[in-house]
Every structure is written in structure tokens, then in C-alpha cells.
Amino acid sequence: MLTGIGITAGYQAPVVTDVSLTVHPGQTVGLAGPSGSGKSTVARVLALLHKPFAGTVEIDGETVTGFRFKARQRTRIGVLFQQPRLSVDPRFTLRQAIAEPGGDRVDELADLVMLTDDLLGRRPHEVSDGQLQRACLARALALKPRYLICDEMTTMLDASTTAALVGVIRAYQRESGAGVLAISHDTTLLTRWADETVRLSAPLPR
Ligand SMILES: Nc1ncnc2c1ncn2[C@@H]1O[C@H](COP(=O)(O)OP(=O)(O)OP(=O)(O)O)[C@@H](O)[C@H]1O
């Protein structure tokens, strides 16, 4: 299980207070709520990229002790962001981006996300957002994460690319038993994709 217990987190001040949620292996949990309610902040805490002010994150029963670059626990969690261009080194070809985490499964992963050899040789500015997001998904799956956190992963994409990426993630879940946390504004998508949805409330007035 990936669990956040009593998470209070934010920046200068908290943006979420006492949020708890659990993602079981094989399950997809949606995270919804109005803009500014702290969905990305919660996602970053559960991805071990942002230290909460209070609360605990547990991965498969083990309490997380270090956020940011503690690689041992980080590799159990894959992350996909809304804007693939901000998360890929612009000097890399898609092949290099997929190979970045390590492992030798680039061709297998490229097949999985339907990227051709021609596309694998291109750099981010030479491909569409959807093609780049496919590469980011392949990269996120490279180390076979136990949990995948998708933060508005499909916002930049059209309906058919969205369906293709969700299909790849579902197949990976079936095969690996991975749990998924899916953040989206798109309630129709979450209704179809998630087994249950956690809703954050409107941001507190400052
Ligand atoms: N790095 C940061 N430094 C300071 N404040 C931040 C930072 N990132 C986000 N915030 C603030 O924290 C609050 C919650 O932001 P967050 O991105 O978690 O919300 P969200 O629910 O994901 O919003 P959206 O749906 O618009 O993406 C917002 O008021 C935002 O301005």
C-alpha cells in the first residue's frame, strides 16, 4: 500500500491539512478537487518529492524517512506530470529519455507505448506533446514501479492519446499489480478510470 496519513503540507503556509489516502496494489485512486486545492502538492508528497509539515507516508508498510533524493524508496514510485516538456532534458532523444532511469528495456517499453524507431531518434522539440508523454510513460515504467502517480497526465492530450495511455497503464497494472494515483480535473475520466476518488475541498481563503 502507498499511504499518506494526516498529511499537512504546503510552502510558506500549509495548502492541505490532515489529508489521508491509501492506494492499494492493483487499485486506481482518483484525486480530484478545485484548482488550488492542493492536488499536486499531495501528489508530490506521495511521490517523495516534497516533505510535508506533518504526517507520514508509508510504502508497503515502510515509513518514508527521507524525501527528495532518497533513491531506494523513490524508485518504487513512478511519476507522470502534466507538461512532459518540463520533465525531459531537451538535449535527449526520446530513446535517451526512456533509458535515463537505467535498465535495458528501451525497445520493449517503446513498443508498449507505441513509439516507432523514427520517433525514438528525435528530440522533444521534434515531437508532439502526446508523443513526448508516451516517452515519459515509458520512462516512468522503466524501473517497474509498485505505484504510479499521474498528475494531470492527460490535460495536454487529445481523447485518443488519453485513451491509449490509460490503456497502457491499465495493462501494466494487470500484469504487475501496481497501484495508481490519478489526478485529474476531468471527472468523466476519473469516473471511468478510478476505482474510487478522493476529493480535496476548496482552498482556504488567505
Ligand atoms: N512551489 C510553490 N511555492 C509556493 N506556492 C505553491 C507552490 N506550488 C503550489 N503552490 C500553491 O499551493 C496551492 C496549491 O497548489 P497545487 O498545485 O497543489 O493545487 P492543485 O489542486 O494541484 O491546483 P491545479 O488544479 O490548479 O493544478 C496554490 O495556492 C499554489 O499557488
The ligand as a MOL file (V3000), in Angstrom:
LIG
                    3D

  0  0  0     0  0            999 V3000
M  V30 BEGIN CTAB
M  V30 COUNTS 31 33 0 0 0
M  V30 BEGIN ATOM
M  V30 1 N 6.3230 25.8030 -5.3620 0
M  V30 2 C 5.3480 26.5140 -4.7920 0
M  V30 3 N 5.6290 27.5610 -3.9830 0
M  V30 4 C 4.6500 28.2750 -3.3730 0
M  V30 5 N 3.3230 28.0200 -3.5160 0
M  V30 6 C 2.9880 26.9920 -4.3110 0
M  V30 7 C 3.9710 26.1930 -4.9860 0
M  V30 8 N 3.3080 25.2310 -5.7160 0
M  V30 9 C 1.9890 25.4400 -5.4950 0
M  V30 10 N 1.7970 26.4780 -4.6560 0
M  V30 11 C 0.4890 26.9760 -4.1550 0
M  V30 12 O -0.1390 25.9390 -3.4230 0
M  V30 13 C -1.5410 25.9120 -3.6460 0
M  V30 14 C -1.9610 24.5170 -4.1140 0
M  V30 15 O -1.3440 24.2550 -5.3710 0
M  V30 16 P -1.4570 22.8460 -6.0850 0
M  V30 17 O -0.7110 22.9700 -7.3730 0
M  V30 18 O -1.0660 21.7630 -5.1390 0
M  V30 19 O -3.0370 22.7580 -6.3340 0
M  V30 20 P -3.8580 21.9120 -7.3950 0
M  V30 21 O -5.1070 21.4650 -6.6990 0
M  V30 22 O -2.9820 20.8440 -7.9640 0
M  V30 23 O -4.1860 23.0210 -8.4730 0
M  V30 24 P -4.4740 22.9000 -10.0610 0
M  V30 25 O -5.7100 22.0520 -10.1960 0
M  V30 26 O -4.7040 24.3250 -10.4630 0
M  V30 27 O -3.2480 22.2800 -10.6790 0
M  V30 28 C -1.8160 27.0240 -4.6570 0
M  V30 29 O -2.2930 28.1520 -3.9730 0
M  V30 30 C -0.4670 27.2990 -5.2850 0
M  V30 31 O -0.3390 28.6350 -5.6870 0
M  V30 END ATOM
M  V30 BEGIN BOND
M  V30 1 1 1 2
M  V30 2 1 2 3
M  V30 3 2 2 7
M  V30 4 2 3 4
M  V30 5 1 4 5
M  V30 6 2 5 6
M  V30 7 1 6 7
M  V30 8 1 6 10
M  V30 9 1 7 8
M  V30 10 2 8 9
M  V30 11 1 9 10
M  V30 12 1 10 11
M  V30 13 1 11 12
M  V30 14 1 11 30
M  V30 15 1 12 13
M  V30 16 1 13 14
M  V30 17 1 13 28
M  V30 18 1 14 15
M  V30 19 1 15 16
M  V30 20 2 16 17
M  V30 21 1 16 18
M  V30 22 1 16 19
M  V30 23 1 19 20
M  V30 24 2 20 21
M  V30 25 1 20 22
M  V30 26 1 20 23
M  V30 27 1 23 24
M  V30 28 2 24 25
M  V30 29 1 24 26
M  V30 30 1 24 27
M  V30 31 1 28 29
M  V30 32 1 28 30
M  V30 33 1 30 31
M  V30 END BOND
M  V30 END CTAB
M  END
